[in-house]
Amino acid sequence: GVSKHYDAIAALTDVSFDVLPGEVHALLGENGAGKSTLMNVASGSTTPDGGSMTFDGSPVGQLTPAIAQELGIAIVHQHPALLPDMTVAENIRLAVASEHLRRRDPDSSVAMRSLLDDVHFLGHLEDSVSSLSVARRHLLELAKALAVSPRLLILDEPTAPFSQDSVELLFTSVRSLAAAGTAV
């Protein structure tokens, strides 16, 4: 029953959406239909005007991005949240808590490289984000989201920047995540 208004414009009106572990859903609609707003509410970056969210059977009060991350909710936004004047490694360090990297490997460089390899990112940790293609920026954003081992992964227009080969790699990753119990 989530609702969100921007002044007199209703972006969401009494929206209900269920996602279970291991399921993959696609939310379709025309521009301005509220898809991104719903994803932002589900990831804690937008506060709804009404309604509630339940995660893993428990009601979630005021959801923030930090609480979402603690719950295991990760989002890959349509427009990557990256700092272009910094390197790939610096962007990962800013976005991913060190304990998430240590779970992969005690050496943070090895852990970050592993994250990038998981999403088929062909680049280096020392590369400046400003030098990356749009597709590589999206892969970096996906790697950051996967670093937290999400239980719910939200992808906002994930295929837009990719070639057909990259789309197939993304879908392979999504199927693997779902098979492991992640809701997408």
Wavefront OBJ file of the C-alpha trace (Angstrom):
o trace
v 0.000 0.000 0.000
v 2.890 2.406 -0.657
v 2.146 5.925 -1.880
v 4.468 8.764 -2.809
v 3.597 12.247 -4.007
v 5.798 15.027 -5.330
v 3.758 18.153 -4.701
v 0.444 17.480 -6.487
v 1.856 14.638 -8.626
v 1.162 11.077 -7.463
v 4.228 9.002 -8.327
v 2.866 5.934 -6.470
v -0.668 5.302 -5.281
v -1.357 2.317 -3.000
v 1.273 0.085 -4.658
v 1.788 -3.436 -3.347
v 4.494 -5.725 -4.666
v 5.671 -9.076 -3.299
v 9.059 -10.615 -4.037
v 10.158 -13.926 -2.538
v 13.678 -15.358 -2.188
v 14.968 -16.817 -5.433
v 12.432 -14.986 -7.585
v 13.262 -12.650 -10.454
v 10.698 -10.000 -11.356
v 10.555 -7.378 -14.073
v 8.566 -4.244 -13.420
v 7.418 -2.703 -16.690
v 5.766 0.605 -17.445
v 6.092 3.743 -19.454
v 8.282 6.670 -18.454
v 6.845 8.404 -15.409
v 4.900 5.350 -14.241
v 6.732 5.258 -10.882
v 9.082 2.310 -11.409
v 12.203 4.096 -10.199
v 10.292 5.707 -7.338
v 9.138 2.283 -6.139
v 12.693 0.936 -6.333
v 13.979 3.958 -4.420
v 11.365 3.390 -1.704
v 12.325 -0.310 -1.510
v 16.018 0.597 -1.137
v 15.491 3.323 1.458
v 16.595 6.266 -0.656
v 13.051 7.673 -0.903
v 10.621 7.902 2.007
v 7.027 7.034 1.087
v 4.132 9.284 2.128
v 2.060 6.289 3.140
v 2.021 2.524 3.320
v 4.542 0.132 4.791
v 7.234 -2.321 3.838
v 7.801 -5.793 5.209
v 11.134 -7.563 4.769
v 11.687 -11.186 5.683
v 8.336 -11.240 7.471
v 9.061 -8.248 9.701
v 7.737 -4.729 9.270
v 10.377 -2.166 8.380
v 9.928 1.250 9.959
v 11.798 4.204 8.539
v 13.967 2.562 5.866
v 17.232 4.328 5.066
v 19.994 3.211 2.680
v 22.122 2.164 5.682
v 19.305 0.079 7.178
v 18.587 -1.398 3.744
v 22.217 -2.465 3.452
v 22.077 -4.046 6.932
v 18.970 -5.973 5.855
v 20.699 -7.145 2.681
v 18.934 -4.859 0.201
v 21.124 -3.466 -2.592
v 20.217 -1.310 -5.561
v 21.933 -0.581 -8.849
v 20.562 2.758 -9.957
v 19.846 3.683 -13.554
v 22.507 6.395 -13.216
v 25.576 5.052 -11.374
v 26.488 6.766 -8.109
v 30.203 7.030 -8.748
v 32.815 9.699 -8.142
v 34.469 10.262 -11.539
v 37.624 11.937 -10.189
v 38.489 8.849 -8.160
v 39.726 5.397 -9.128
v 37.710 2.221 -9.344
v 39.270 1.013 -6.069
v 38.540 4.292 -4.285
v 34.895 4.146 -5.374
v 34.581 0.589 -4.078
v 36.231 1.500 -0.746
v 33.822 4.416 -0.279
v 30.728 2.344 -1.015
v 31.549 -1.045 0.488
v 32.181 -1.612 4.178
v 35.597 -3.149 4.814
v 34.040 -6.206 6.500
v 32.267 -7.077 3.245
v 35.601 -6.994 1.429
v 37.363 -9.002 4.178
v 34.736 -11.740 3.822
v 36.001 -12.244 0.289
v 39.713 -11.929 1.047
v 41.858 -10.347 3.767
v 43.738 -8.469 1.025
v 41.327 -5.707 -0.040
v 42.846 -5.466 -3.533
v 42.279 -9.179 -4.109
v 38.728 -8.851 -2.755
v 37.960 -5.882 -5.029
v 39.425 -7.637 -8.074
v 37.260 -10.662 -7.246
v 34.149 -8.451 -7.144
v 35.021 -6.974 -10.519
v 35.731 -10.414 -12.002
v 32.315 -11.623 -10.822
v 30.624 -9.045 -13.059
v 33.087 -9.454 -15.963
v 34.529 -5.963 -15.492
v 37.481 -5.615 -17.856
v 39.502 -2.866 -16.259
v 41.916 -2.108 -13.454
v 41.500 -0.989 -9.872
v 43.709 2.017 -10.646
v 41.571 3.193 -13.599
v 39.944 6.576 -13.152
v 36.171 6.276 -13.201
v 36.053 9.234 -15.619
v 37.880 7.077 -18.183
v 35.336 4.237 -18.012
v 32.652 3.632 -20.616
v 29.018 3.890 -19.531
v 28.741 0.092 -19.561
v 31.825 -0.319 -17.338
v 30.461 2.247 -14.905
v 27.299 0.165 -14.621
v 29.339 -2.992 -14.073
v 31.245 -1.221 -11.289
v 27.942 -0.197 -9.721
v 26.747 -3.818 -9.927
v 29.980 -5.049 -8.315
v 29.480 -2.620 -5.427
v 25.925 -3.918 -4.917
v 27.009 -7.564 -4.997
v 29.742 -6.900 -2.426
v 27.149 -6.888 0.348
v 25.838 -10.357 -0.640
v 22.331 -8.971 -1.084
v 19.217 -10.904 -0.180
v 17.278 -8.484 -2.416
v 18.982 -6.963 -5.442
v 17.128 -4.130 -7.183
v 18.212 -3.278 -10.722
v 16.886 -0.052 -12.271
v 16.979 -0.376 -16.081
v 19.966 -2.720 -15.915
v 20.296 -3.563 -19.603
v 20.161 -0.021 -21.042
v 23.942 0.581 -21.269
v 24.932 -2.932 -22.379
v 25.597 -4.708 -25.662
v 23.756 -7.988 -26.268
v 26.760 -10.009 -25.041
v 26.892 -7.992 -21.826
v 23.136 -8.397 -21.360
v 23.566 -12.166 -21.565
v 26.340 -12.021 -18.935
v 24.088 -9.923 -16.699
v 21.211 -12.392 -17.091
v 23.562 -15.277 -16.280
v 24.557 -13.465 -13.078
v 20.913 -12.773 -12.207
v 19.992 -16.438 -12.703
v 22.910 -17.518 -10.473
v 21.886 -15.060 -7.756
v 18.287 -16.272 -7.893
v 19.368 -19.910 -7.747
v 21.307 -19.046 -4.567
v 18.162 -17.521 -3.030
v 18.553 -13.825 -3.795
v 15.376 -12.027 -4.810
v 15.931 -9.822 -7.865
l 1 2 3 4 5 6 7 8 9 10 11 12 13 14 15 16 17 18 19 20 21 22 23 24 25 26 27 28 29 30 31 32 33 34 35 36 37 38 39 40 41 42 43 44 45 46 47 48 49 50 51 52 53 54 55 56 57 58 59 60 61 62 63 64 65 66 67 68 69 70 71 72 73 74 75 76 77 78 79 80 81 82 83 84 85 86 87 88 89 90 91 92 93 94 95 96 97 98 99 100 101 102 103 104 105 106 107 108 109 110 111 112 113 114 115 116 117 118 119 120 121 122 123 124 125 126 127 128 129 130 131 132 133 134 135 136 137 138 139 140 141 142 143 144 145 146 147 148 149 150 151 152 153 154 155 156 157 158 159 160 161 162 163 164 165 166 167 168 169 170 171 172 173 174 175 176 177 178 179 180 181 182 183 184
